[in-house]
């Protein structure tokens, strides 16, 4: 696996795990307070519009081996379950927004690196613009996470 394939794999996997964890957080909010039906609707919409399509993309991404696809999907299910249940054996600091924002910054950094490398090889303006957007999103997340320290 060359560098561009490795960055693409890491970027896709970190985004998918982030989407799955996000689903866990959103679902937890919807199920803790029984009076907030809109939170449940938000969880259902998140699952249908973000997590389900991302899962389908991962499952049908033929550049990855079947075992890698299944591993990423199972890791996502585990991430969703853990963020929904918030087991007591894990540190409570793990559920802070600071950690989520730092994870987002890391994911966006990986995606930015992949996009810039892809742009350098293919000279595709789309890759450059996506890379710049990922860079800005990553810097924004990092800045927010550092302000909360």
C-alpha positions as CSV (number, residue, x, y, z in Angstrom):
1,X,0.0,0.0,0.0
2,X,1.5,3.3,-1.0
3,X,1.2,6.6,0.9
4,X,-1.9,7.9,-1.0
5,X,-3.8,4.6,-0.4
6,X,-2.8,4.6,3.2
7,X,-4.0,8.1,3.8
8,X,-7.2,7.4,2.0
9,X,-7.8,4.3,4.1
10,X,-7.0,6.1,7.3
11,X,-9.1,9.1,6.3
12,X,-12.1,7.0,5.4
13,X,-11.8,4.8,8.5
14,X,-11.5,7.8,10.9
15,X,-14.4,9.6,9.3
16,X,-16.6,6.5,9.5
17,X,-15.7,5.9,13.2
18,X,-16.4,9.6,13.9
19,X,-19.8,9.2,12.2
20,X,-20.6,6.1,14.2
21,X,-19.5,7.8,17.5
22,X,-21.6,10.8,16.5
23,X,-24.6,8.5,16.0
24,X,-24.0,7.1,19.5
25,X,-23.9,10.6,21.0
26,X,-27.1,11.7,19.2
27,X,-29.0,8.5,20.0
28,X,-28.0,8.8,23.7
29,X,-29.4,12.3,23.9
30,X,-32.6,11.1,22.3
31,X,-33.1,8.2,24.6
32,X,-32.1,9.8,27.9
33,X,-34.8,12.4,28.0
34,X,-38.1,10.8,27.0
35,X,-39.8,14.1,26.5
36,X,-37.6,15.2,23.6
37,X,-39.1,13.5,20.5
38,X,-37.2,15.8,18.2
39,X,-33.9,14.4,19.6
40,X,-35.1,10.9,18.6
41,X,-36.1,12.3,15.2
42,X,-32.6,13.8,14.9
43,X,-31.0,10.5,15.8
44,X,-33.1,8.7,13.2
45,X,-32.3,11.3,10.5
46,X,-28.6,11.1,11.4
47,X,-28.7,7.3,11.1
48,X,-30.5,7.4,7.8
49,X,-28.8,10.3,6.1
50,X,-25.2,10.0,7.4
51,X,-24.4,6.6,9.0
52,X,-26.3,4.3,6.7
53,X,-24.9,5.8,3.5
54,X,-21.4,5.9,4.9
55,X,-21.8,2.2,5.9
56,X,-23.0,1.3,2.3
57,X,-20.0,3.2,0.8
58,X,-17.6,1.3,3.1
59,X,-19.3,-2.1,2.4
60,X,-19.1,-1.6,-1.4
61,X,-15.6,0.0,-1.6
62,X,-13.9,-2.6,-3.7
63,X,-10.4,-1.1,-3.3
64,X,-10.4,-2.6,0.2
65,X,-10.4,-6.3,1.0
66,X,-13.6,-7.7,2.4
67,X,-12.0,-8.3,5.8
68,X,-10.9,-4.6,6.1
69,X,-14.4,-3.5,5.2
70,X,-16.0,-5.7,7.8
71,X,-13.4,-4.6,10.4
72,X,-14.2,-0.9,9.8
73,X,-17.9,-1.6,10.0
74,X,-17.6,-3.7,13.2
75,X,-15.3,-1.0,14.7
76,X,-18.0,1.6,13.9
77,X,-20.7,-0.5,15.6
78,X,-18.4,-0.9,18.7
79,X,-17.7,2.9,18.7
80,X,-21.5,3.6,18.4
81,X,-22.3,1.2,21.2
82,X,-19.6,2.6,23.5
83,X,-20.6,6.2,23.0
84,X,-24.2,5.3,23.5
85,X,-23.6,3.4,26.7
86,X,-20.7,5.3,28.1
87,X,-19.4,2.5,30.3
88,X,-18.1,3.5,33.7
89,X,-14.8,1.7,33.2
90,X,-13.8,4.3,30.6
91,X,-12.7,7.8,31.8
92,X,-15.4,10.4,31.8
93,X,-13.0,12.8,30.1
94,X,-13.4,10.7,26.9
95,X,-16.9,12.1,26.4
96,X,-15.8,15.7,26.5
97,X,-16.2,18.0,23.5
98,X,-12.5,18.7,23.6
99,X,-11.7,15.1,22.8
100,X,-14.3,15.0,20.0
101,X,-12.9,18.2,18.5
102,X,-9.3,16.9,18.6
103,X,-10.5,13.6,16.9
104,X,-12.2,15.7,14.3
105,X,-9.0,17.8,13.8
106,X,-7.0,14.6,13.4
107,X,-9.5,13.2,10.8
108,X,-9.5,16.4,8.8
109,X,-5.7,16.5,8.9
110,X,-5.5,13.0,7.4
111,X,-8.1,13.9,4.8
112,X,-6.3,17.2,4.0
113,X,-3.0,15.3,3.5
114,X,-4.6,12.8,1.2
115,X,-6.3,15.5,-0.9
116,X,-3.2,17.6,-1.2
117,X,-1.2,14.5,-2.3
118,X,-3.9,13.5,-4.7
119,X,-3.9,17.0,-6.1
120,X,-0.2,17.0,-6.5
121,X,-0.4,13.7,-8.5
122,X,-3.5,14.4,-10.5
123,X,-3.7,18.2,-10.5
124,X,-7.4,18.0,-9.9
125,X,-8.9,21.2,-8.6
126,X,-11.6,19.3,-6.8
127,X,-9.0,17.5,-4.7
128,X,-7.3,20.8,-3.9
129,X,-10.6,22.5,-2.8
130,X,-11.6,19.5,-0.7
131,X,-8.1,19.5,0.9
132,X,-8.4,23.2,1.7
133,X,-11.9,22.7,3.2
134,X,-10.6,19.8,5.3
135,X,-7.7,21.9,6.4
136,X,-10.0,24.7,7.5
137,X,-12.3,22.3,9.3
138,X,-9.4,20.6,11.0
139,X,-7.9,24.0,12.1
140,X,-11.3,25.1,13.4
141,X,-11.7,21.9,15.4
142,X,-8.2,22.2,16.8
143,X,-8.7,25.8,17.7
144,X,-11.9,25.0,19.5
145,X,-10.4,22.1,21.4
146,X,-7.4,24.3,22.5
147,X,-9.7,27.0,23.8
148,X,-11.5,24.6,26.1
149,X,-8.3,23.4,27.9
